[in-house]
């Protein structure tokens, strides 16, 4: 794998004891410094799972239905889906400092609207802005990761925060307010100044002219895909139309916003496809397992929620180790076989198991597979493409994983009908 940074020529400060002109080929974000990347990426998960237990309180205070308030979560999901490729494009064309600054400002603006103006349309706008910003910060963090261990730390932070986000959101609601819970992704902005300080000024990776039509068509495609679970027919038709138009644009501008070299690269496509599938399984199980526990145990909803924390937390914590070991000692075929095997084993256990221990173990297996796959396959995806396409590859790879998070619960809902 190439360990170049998103910014060509962007080198961090010399390590202690080195000559002033010595540079580390891993870049400035490895070892303890990678913790800044983890802090910058992890809070994205607060926006996805944090509001789970506070939507009823928000609906009561706003005097609207709970269904109406869920538009804040949908808006955040739209923001991270759209923002992932768009702001990775900003990283590609303007460099890490510009991307970090822009995304940090989007997060702060969105959090200010959410925390300061308790009106539903403003809340939807604010959460969408936070989604855009945190998506860009996460894509940038993964692009700046200087080693497989750093990449594993970034993806593990997403899984660990996601596993504890509902409980954390509930506690923040009790101590402060539901608005503070919705604004929790703002914690990602804390790491931005430190990350910017470690990124020396440098030229952007690409100087290709911006492709506005490609960006618009990709945004349209992502938007349609996000709404497929909610409006399958209309969103499905729009998705097919947007995909056809985007394919034509890629043929017309092979070095445009969606580079043809990525879509023709088997290594990248396999890595992104596997991440998508593992995400579908994991996020689908996050909805299926509680239903199975409700059917086969006498636990209350709150007890099920608490019980679900440990398998998700275990999956996130172990993923850092799995990504680091897989990159250092294991071949790609072995990694793929192991992670896919874990996911399939989890599905089988969930289908045939009836005891709480077996069902929670099933969730743990799929959580380990998905969280580890996001890190390990991100390394595979970026190593399969030229250095100049690394930021774009990270953006499109993360988009595939996030679409899995959207499709998984929808598939479970269809299967349970």
C-alpha positions in Angstrom: 0.0 0.0 0.0 1.2 3.5 -0.8 1.4 5.6 2.3 1.4 9.0 0.7 -0.8 11.7 2.1 -3.9 13.3 0.5 -1.8 16.3 -0.2 1.3 15.8 -2.3 4.2 17.1 -0.6 2.3 17.5 2.7 4.8 16.4 5.4 4.4 16.7 9.1 6.9 18.1 11.6 10.1 16.1 12.0 9.9 13.6 14.8 12.1 14.2 17.9 15.7 13.4 17.3 15.5 13.7 13.5 17.2 16.2 11.3 15.0 19.1 10.4 14.7 18.0 6.8 14.0 14.3 7.6 10.5 13.2 6.7 8.5 10.1 7.8 7.1 8.3 4.7 4.0 7.5 6.8 3.2 11.2 7.1 2.4 13.1 10.3 -0.6 10.9 11.4 0.7 7.6 12.8 1.4 6.4 16.4 -0.2 8.7 19.0 -0.9 11.4 16.5 -3.5 9.1 14.8 -5.7 9.6 17.9 -6.6 13.1 16.4 -7.9 11.3 13.3 -10.0 9.0 15.4 -11.4 11.9 17.4 -12.2 13.7 14.2 -14.0 10.7 12.6 -15.7 8.9 15.5 -18.4 11.5 16.4 -20.0 11.0 13.0 -21.6 7.9 14.6 -23.3 10.1 17.2 -25.4 11.6 14.4 -26.5 8.2 13.2 -27.3 6.4 16.5 -27.3 9.1 19.2 -30.9 10.4 18.7 -32.4 6.9 18.9 -33.7 7.3 22.5 -34.5 11.0 22.5 -36.8 11.5 19.5 -40.0 11.2 21.6 -38.8 14.0 23.8 -38.0 16.2 20.8 -41.4 15.5 19.3 -43.2 16.4 22.5 -41.3 19.7 22.9 -41.7 20.6 19.2 -45.4 19.5 19.2 -45.0 17.3 16.2 -45.1 13.6 15.6 -42.1 11.3 16.2 -42.1 10.5 12.6 -41.7 14.1 11.7 -38.7 14.4 14.0 -37.0 11.4 12.4 -36.4 13.7 9.4 -33.5 15.1 11.4 -31.9 11.6 11.3 -32.7 11.2 7.6 -31.2 14.6 6.9 -28.0 13.6 8.7 -27.9 10.4 6.8 -28.4 12.3 3.5 -25.6 14.7 4.6 -23.0 12.0 5.2 -24.0 10.1 2.0 -23.8 13.2 -0.2 -20.9 14.8 1.7 -18.6 11.8 1.5 -17.9 11.9 -2.2 -18.4 15.7 -2.5 -16.0 16.7 0.3 -13.5 14.0 -0.7 -13.5 15.9 -4.0 -12.7 19.1 -2.1 -9.8 17.2 -0.4 -8.6 16.0 -3.8 -8.6 19.5 -5.4 -7.8 21.9 -2.5 -5.8 19.7 -0.1 -6.3 18.6 3.5 -6.1 22.1 5.1 -8.9 23.5 3.0 -11.0 20.3 3.4 -10.6 20.2 7.2 -11.4 23.9 7.6 -14.5 23.8 5.4 -15.8 20.7 7.0 -15.1 22.0 10.5 -17.1 25.1 9.8 -20.0 23.1 8.4 -20.1 21.1 11.6 -20.0 24.2 13.8 -22.7 26.0 11.8 -25.0 22.9 11.9 -24.5 22.4 15.6 -25.2 26.0 16.3 -28.5 25.8 14.4 -29.5 22.6 16.2 -28.5 23.8 19.7 -29.9 27.4 19.3 -33.1 27.2 17.2 -35.6 24.5 18.2 -37.7 24.7 15.1 -38.1 21.5 13.0 -37.0 22.9 9.6 -34.0 24.5 11.2 -33.1 21.3 13.0 -33.3 19.4 9.7 -31.0 21.9 8.0 -28.6 21.9 11.0 -28.3 18.1 11.1 -27.8 18.0 7.3 -24.9 20.5 7.6 -23.4 18.4 10.4 -23.7 15.3 8.2 -21.9 17.0 5.3 -19.2 18.2 7.6 -18.6 15.0 9.6 -18.6 13.0 6.3 -15.8 15.2 5.0 -13.8 15.0 8.2 -14.1 11.2 8.2 -13.1 10.9 4.6 -10.1 13.2 5.2 -9.1 11.3 8.4 -9.0 8.0 6.5 -7.1 9.6 3.6 -4.5 11.0 6.1 -4.1 7.8 8.0 -0.4 7.0 7.6 -0.5 3.3 8.3 -2.9 0.3 8.5 -2.9 0.7 12.3 -4.0 4.4 12.0 -6.7 3.4 9.5 -7.9 0.7 11.9 -8.0 3.2 14.7 -10.1 5.6 12.6 -12.6 2.9 11.6 -12.7 1.4 15.2 -13.6 4.8 16.6 -16.6 4.9 14.3 -17.8 1.5 15.5 -17.0 2.1 19.2 -18.8 5.5 19.2 -21.7 4.0 17.3 -22.2 1.2 19.8 -22.4 3.5 22.8 -24.1 6.4 21.0 -27.8 5.6 22.0 -26.9 5.5 25.7 -24.6 8.5 25.5 -27.4 10.4 23.7 -29.8 9.5 26.4 -27.5 10.6 29.2 -26.8 13.9 27.5 -30.6 14.4 27.1 -31.1 13.8 30.8 -28.2 16.2 31.8 -28.7 18.9 29.2 -31.3 18.6 26.5 -32.3 16.6 23.4 -30.9 19.5 21.3 -27.5 18.8 22.9 -27.9 15.2 21.9 -28.6 16.1 18.3 -25.5 18.3 18.3 -23.1 15.7 19.6 -21.3 15.3 16.2 -19.8 18.8 17.0 -17.2 16.9 19.1 -15.4 16.1 15.8 -14.6 19.7 15.4 -12.4 19.6 18.5 -9.7 17.7 16.6 -9.7 20.0 13.5 -7.2 22.7 14.7 -4.7 20.0 15.8 -5.1 18.1 12.5 -4.7 21.3 10.4 -1.5 22.2 12.4 0.0 18.8 11.4 -0.7 19.3 7.7 2.0 21.4 6.1 0.8 23.5 3.2 1.0 21.6 -0.1 -0.4 21.4 -3.5 -3.7 19.4 -4.0 -3.4 15.9 -5.4 -5.1 16.8 -8.8 -5.2 19.8 -10.9 -8.0 18.4 -13.2 -10.7 21.0 -14.0 -13.7 20.6 -11.7 -16.5 18.5 -13.2 -19.7 20.2 -12.0 -22.1 18.0 -14.0 -20.4 14.9 -12.6 -20.8 16.2 -9.1 -24.5 17.1 -9.6 -25.2 13.7 -11.1 -23.4 11.8 -8.3 -25.3 13.9 -5.7 -28.6 13.1 -7.5 -27.7 9.4 -7.6 -26.8 9.3 -3.9 -29.9 11.2 -2.9 -32.1 8.8 -4.8 -30.4 5.8 -3.3 -30.8 7.2 0.3 -34.5 7.5 -0.3 -35.0 4.0 -1.8 -35.9 2.4 1.5 -38.5 5.1 2.1 -40.0 5.4 -1.5 -38.8 2.3 -3.3 -40.6 2.9 -6.6 -40.0 6.6 -7.2 -36.5 6.6 -5.7 -35.7 3.4 -7.6 -36.6 4.9 -11.0 -34.7 8.1 -10.2 -31.7 6.0 -9.1 -31.6 4.2 -12.5 -32.0 7.4 -14.4 -29.2 9.2 -12.4 -26.9 6.1 -12.7 -27.4 6.1 -16.5 -26.7 9.8 -16.8 -23.6 9.5 -14.6 -22.3 6.6 -16.6 -22.6 8.7 -19.7 -20.8 11.6 -18.0 -17.9 9.2 -16.9 -17.5 8.1 -20.5 -17.5 11.7 -21.7 -15.1 12.9 -18.9 -13.1 9.9 -17.8 -11.0 12.1 -15.5 -13.9 14.0 -14.1 -15.5 14.0 -10.7 -16.0 10.2 -10.8 -12.7 8.9 -12.4 -13.2 6.1 -14.8 -10.0 4.5 -13.5 -11.7 3.7 -10.3 -14.7 2.1 -11.9 -12.5 0.0 -14.1 -10.2 -1.1 -11.2 -11.2 -4.7 -10.0 -9.3 -4.3 -6.7 -11.1 -1.1 -5.8 -14.5 -2.5 -6.9 -14.1 -5.7 -5.0 -13.0 -3.9 -1.8 -15.9 -1.4 -2.0 -18.4 -4.2 -2.8 -17.3 -6.3 0.1 -17.6 -3.3 2.5 -21.1 -2.7 1.2 -22.2 -6.3 1.8 -20.7 -6.5 5.3 -22.4 -3.2 6.1 -25.7 -4.5 4.8 -25.4 -7.6 7.0 -24.3 -5.7 10.2 -26.8 -2.9 10.1 -29.5 -5.3 9.2 -28.7 -7.4 12.2 -28.8 -4.3 14.4 -32.5 -4.3 13.6 -33.1 -8.0 13.4 -31.5 -9.1 16.7 -33.6 -6.8 18.9 -36.7 -8.4 17.3 -35.4 -11.9 17.9 -34.6 -11.0 21.5 -38.0 -9.6 22.0 -39.5 -12.9 20.6 -37.4 -15.3 22.6 -36.7 -13.5 25.9 -38.8 -11.6 28.5 -36.5 -8.6 28.4 -37.9 -5.1 28.2 -37.0 -2.7 25.4 -34.5 -0.9 27.6 -32.9 -4.1 28.7 -32.5 -5.2 25.1 -30.9 -1.8 24.3 -28.4 -2.2 27.1 -27.6 -5.8 26.1 -26.9 -4.8 22.5 -24.1 -2.5 23.6 -21.5 -5.1 24.4 -21.5 -7.0 21.1 -21.3 -3.8 19.1 -18.6 -2.4 21.4 -16.7 -5.6 21.2 -16.8 -5.6 17.4 -15.6 -2.0 17.3 -12.8 -2.6 19.8 -11.5 -5.8 18.1 -11.6 -4.3 14.7 -8.5 -2.1 15.4 -6.5 -5.3 16.2 -8.0 -7.2 13.2 -7.1 -4.4 10.7 -3.6 -4.0 12.1 -2.9 -7.7 12.0 -4.5 -8.4 8.6 -2.4 -5.6 7.0 0.8 -6.8 8.5 0.6 -10.6 8.4 -2.3 -11.9 6.4 -2.9 -12.0 2.7 -5.9 -10.4 1.1 -7.6 -13.7 0.3 -7.4 -14.9 3.9 -8.7 -11.6 5.2 -11.7 -11.7 2.8 -12.4 -15.3 3.7 -12.2 -14.7 7.4 -14.4 -11.6 7.5 -17.1 -13.0 5.1 -17.1 -16.2 7.1 -17.7 -14.2 10.3 -20.6 -12.4 8.8 -22.2 -15.6 7.4 -21.7 -17.3 10.7 -23.5 -14.4 12.4 -26.4 -14.6 10.0 -26.8 -18.4 10.6 -26.7 -18.0 14.4 -29.3 -15.3 14.2 -31.6 -17.4 12.1 -31.4 -20.6 14.1 -30.6 -19.3 17.6 -33.1 -18.7 20.3 -31.1 -18.0 23.4 -29.9 -14.5 24.3 -26.3 -15.6 24.4 -26.4 -17.0 20.9 -28.2 -14.0 19.4 -25.9 -11.5 21.0 -22.9 -13.6 19.8 -24.4 -13.4 16.3 -24.4 -9.6 16.5 -20.8 -9.5 17.8 -19.6 -11.6 14.8 -21.2 -9.4 12.2 -20.1 -6.3 14.1 -16.5 -7.5 14.1 -16.7 -8.4 10.4 -18.2 -5.0 9.3 -16.0 -2.8 11.5 -12.9 -4.7 10.5 -13.9 -4.8 6.9 -14.3 -1.0 6.7 -10.7 -0.6 7.8 -9.1 -3.5 6.1 -10.9 -3.1 2.8 -10.2 0.7 2.8 -6.5 -0.2 2.9 -7.1 -2.6 0.0 -9.1 -0.1 -2.0 -6.6 2.7 -1.7 -3.6 0.4 -2.4 -5.2 -0.7 -5.6 -5.4 2.8 -7.2 -2.9 5.4 -8.1 -1.8 7.8 -5.3 -3.5 10.7 -7.2 -6.9 9.0 -6.8 -6.6 8.2 -3.1 -8.9 10.9 -1.8 -11.6 10.1 -4.4 -11.2 6.4 -3.7 -11.7 6.9 0.0 -14.8 9.0 -0.6 -16.4 6.5 -2.9 -15.4 3.6 -0.7 -17.0 5.2 2.3 -20.1 5.9 0.2 -20.5 2.2 -0.5 -20.2 1.4 3.2 -22.8 4.1 4.2 -25.2 2.8 1.6 -25.0 -0.6 3.2 -26.0 1.1 6.5 -29.1 2.5 4.7 -30.0 -0.7 2.9 -29.5 -3.2 5.7 -32.5 -2.2 7.9 -34.7 -1.8 4.8 -34.0 -5.4 3.7 -34.7 -6.7 7.2 -38.0 -4.9 7.2 -39.0 -6.4 3.9 -38.0 -9.9 5.1 -40.1 -9.6 8.2 -43.3 -8.7 6.3 
